[in-house]
Amino acid sequence: MKNIFTEHPKQVSETYLQHMQKALSFSLKLSWMSLHALIHAFLPFLCVTSVSEKIKEMNEVLQKRKNLH
């Protein structure tokens, strides 16, 4: 019988709690980046590359995890 709470975490070689921690860290980073993007929208001379650089870093992490399974 499939466990809906552990099926996906197993696909990326993580436990449920490890996956929760990683997902929460991404959520916090995305929230922070959203704030930076909002600031940049009104003050384009601030946060010029911070969001794009973080997105590249997060994408590298996601691609490595994707290649695990």
Sequence and secondary structure as in RCSB ss.txt:
>XXXX:A:sequence
MKNIFTEHPKQVSETYLQHMQKALSFSLKLSWMSLHALIHAFLPFLCVTSVSEKIKEMNEVLQKRKNLH
>XXXX:A:secstr
   TTTHHHHHTT  HHHHHHHHHHHHHHHHHHHHHHHHHHH TTSSTTHHHHHHHHHHHHHHHHHTT 
